Amino acid sequence: MKKTVFFISFLISTIGAYAQGNGLQGINDAANMVTSYFDPATKLIYAIGAVVGLIGGVKVYSKFSSGDPDTSKTAASWFGACIFLIVAATILRSFFL
């Protein structure tokens, strides 16, 4: 009976020791996976900024051509959105990497 209890306790302690060794490796792998997503995400944000810029440019041009007095407000908001996307992508990249 004592041999069986000793064997079971030894087996349980060995399984626990194996489980603890892989924790650090798992955290390092997760960190590497997260940082590997930043380059494609940054390029995606730049692409979205380009599309928003083109759409905003067409919108400002159409308002300017029609003689709308609200053109400067639309141009300022469009320009601010483009700058925000570029700055946000750069800051997030430098903050997390």
N, C-alpha and C positions, 0 to 999 in steps of 0.2 A: 504494500500500500504506500509506504514511504517512497519507494522508487518511482511509482506512478505519479505521485504528486510532485516529486522533484523533477521528473521528466517533463511534465506538463508546464510547470513554472519556468523551467529552462527554455522550453519551446516558445512560450509567450514572450519572455524577455528578449529572445533572439529576434522574433518578428518585430517587436517594437524598435529594436536597434536598427534593423534594416529600413524601417519606415522613416526614421529620423534623418538618415543620411541623404535621402533624395529631396528633402525640403528646400535646401539652399539651391540645388541645381534647378528645381522647378521654378523658384522665384527668379533666378537668373535667366532662364529660358523665357519666362513671361515678360520680363523687362526687355529682352532682345526682340521679342515679337512685337511689343508695343512700339518700340523705337523704330522698327523697320516699316511701320505704317505711316510715319510722318512724311517721308518724301512723296509718296503718292497722294497723301491728303493735302500737302502743300500745293502740289501741282493742280489738284482738283480745285482748290480754293482760287488759285490764279486763273484757271479756266472759267470758273463761275464769274470772277471779277471781269474777265474780258467780255463775256456775254452780257453781263449787266452794263458794262461800259458802252458796248455797241447799241444795245436797246435804249439806254439813256441818251446817247448821242443822237439817235434818230428822233427820239421824243423831243429833245431840246431843239433840234433843227426844225421839226414840224411846227413847234410853237413859235419859233422865231420867224418862220416863213409866213405864218398866218397873222403875225402882228400881235400876238397875245402879250399883254403887259406883265404877265407872271413868269416870263422866261428866265429872268435872273434867279428867281427862287428855285425853279426846277433845275437849272444848271448847277446851282450850289448844292442842292441835295444829291444830285447825281454824282458830282465830283466828290462829295463827302463819303458817299457809299463806296466808291471805288477806292479811295484812300483808306477807308476803314478795313476793307477786305485785305488789302496788301499789308497794312500794318498788323492786323490781327494774325495773319498767317506767319509773318516774320517773328512776332513776339511769342506766339505759341511754340514755334520751332525752337527759338533760343531758350525758352523757359523749360521745355521738356527734354531737350537734348543737351 
